[in-house]
């Protein structure tokens, strides 16, 4: 049975079920895929064959509870958290809009983990590209130890291209979110450089490390003899944002050192600490670490 015969059968069955006449099947042009898939969208909501991007909705502004007892207080609470409050339900389940947004945010988080920082971006930022011993994304995710060390050819590049015994060495690692690096670095680095100049400090070469774990900064320090190493790395993405970056700082880090020796500034993104503000603050942290010659929990004591 071909498509035309199937449509004719459906028309016949509908004719028997209703008193309203059903128009005969004709060989007309098929409806657009958008119209067939989404018959309940109003025509005004579709532009050039595309429906609105659901991820552009600000969750902290979205309020779906009908006839709330105190909507004003509820909205005030939402201003203090990106949590998914006030979503309402259809029976015992979330509404379709909320489910679609959840799936979209989850997909963005997965993309941030499995995608790579583009070569064009690395070149545009003037960074020196190197990679760890991890050979693939799967190996990087399942073997964290391989993301902390460099093969011999990459060690040679680091020694040759980076200034030895530098006061400050800046490193950028893709980490668990390539999106975080591309979203924040262009604003962060100029602010950091400007902040360091105020203290009479500067940095030269910036390393970009593919398949990087935080511990890679320790190996770089041993290869270059840098006094303070600052590593910018993409954080593990969540459903709130996939663009969060962290800055890890350490005074003369060594391979195998305890994590307590690192000073960390996390949640660098539009909804957290803005990249420009974070760059200026990290400059102050670097100056403090150099003055005290210690970092991590020792810096607070």
C-alpha positions, -999 to +999 in steps of 0.1 A: +000+000+000+015+033-011+011+067+007-018+078-014-038+047-007-031+050+030-043+086+031-075+075+012-082+048+037-078+073+066-101+098+048-127+070+044-125+060+081-128+096+092-159+101+070-176+073+087-168+087+122-181+123+116-209+140+098-185+167+085-174+160+049-137+153+046-119+167+016-107+140-008-070+133-009-050+151-036-015+150-047-006+183-030+027+197-019+037+182+015+036+204+045+068+218+058+086+195+084+082+222+111+044+224+106+040+186+107+062+182+137+048+211+157+011+217+148+004+235+181+029+263+176+014+296+165+025+307+131+039+339+146+063+319+168+081+304+138+106+325+119+123+312+088+114+277+096+128+278+131+111+278+165+124+300+193+156+288+211+143+275+245+177+280+261+174+317+258+148+318+285+162+331+318+153+304+343+155+329+372+128+349+355+106+320+344+076+313+366+051+287+355+030+282+386-007+292+380-025+311+408+005+311+432-004+322+468+026+346+469+041+350+434+061+380+444+079+362+473+085+332+450+101+353+424+124+369+450+136+335+460+143+326+424+166+357+421+190+341+446+194+308+428+196+293+393+178+262+406+147+251+387+120+264+410+085+271+401+082+248+371+048+234+378+035+201+365+011+182+343-003+155+365+027+140+383+051+150+356+070+182+345+055+202+318+068+198+283+086+231+282+105+223+314+115+188+301+128+202+268+148+229+286+163+202+309+173+181+279+188+211+261+209+221+291+221+185+295+230+184+258+250+216+262+269+201+291+278+170+271+289+191+241+312+211+264+329+179+276+333+161+243+341+191+220+375+208+216+387+243+218+391+253+181+426+257+166+415+291+153+408+303+188+442+291+201+459+309+173+439+340+177+448+342+214+485+337+205+489+306+227+515+279+223+497+246+217+508+214+234+491+182+245+494+158+274+500+120+271+463+113+267+457+106+230+419+109+228+389+123+246+379+089+258+414+082+272+415+116+288+382+110+306+390+075+317+427+080+326+431+112+345+468+104+352+476+108+315+462+143+315+488+155+341+520+146+322+536+153+288+553+131+263+590+138+256+583+158+223+559+181+241+583+186+270+608+198+245+584+223+231+576+237+266+613+240+275+621+257+242+591+281+240+586+291+276+608+316+294+629+298+320+626+307+357+598+331+350+581+349+379+546+340+365+537+313+340+501+313+326+486+280+313+453+274+297+438+239+297+407+227+280+397+206+310+362+193+311+346+223+293+360+237+260+330+261+260+343+277+292+376+286+277+362+301+245+336+321+265+359+337+291+395+337+280+394+367+257+382+389+286+402+373+313+437+375+300+438+413+292+424+420+327+450+398+342+479+414+323+467+449+332+464+439+369+499+424+370+514+455+354+501+475+384+523+454+406+553+455+382+547+420+370+540+405+336+538+372+318+550+363+283+541+330+267+508+314+274+506+276+270+475+259+258+472+223+268+449+199+251+435+170+272+446+189+304+440+180+340+449+205+367+480+185+377+496+194+343+506+227+358+529+208+382+548+192+353+551+226+335+565+242+367+592+215+369+601+219+332+603+257+333+612+265+369+584+291+371+579+306+405+541+310+403+520+290+379+484+300+371+463+275+352+429+284+337+408+254+330+372+245+320+352+232+349+329+201+348+297+215+333+263+213+349+228+221+341+231+257+352+260+266+328+285+248+306+308+279+305+323+280+340+361+284+342+385+281+372+419+296+380+443+274+399+474+290+414+504+275+431+538+286+444+566+265+429+543+234+423+559+200+421+545+168+407+526+147+433+522+176+457+490+177+479+460+196+464+459+217+495+489+237+481+467+252+454+447+284+456+415+283+435+391+308+421+361+290+406+328+299+389+342+323+364+314+329+340+286+354+332+263+342+360+292+340+385+324+360+387+327+379+354+359+372+335+372+408+337+367+410+374+382+375+379+413+385+359+419+416+381+414+395+413+438+367+401+465+394+396+461+403+432+463+367+443+495+362+423+511+392+440+501+379+474+515+345+466+548+359+455+551+382+485+544+353+509+561+326+489+533+301+496+499+292+483+468+271+491+459+266+528+494+278+538+486+312+523+456+316+547+475+306+579 
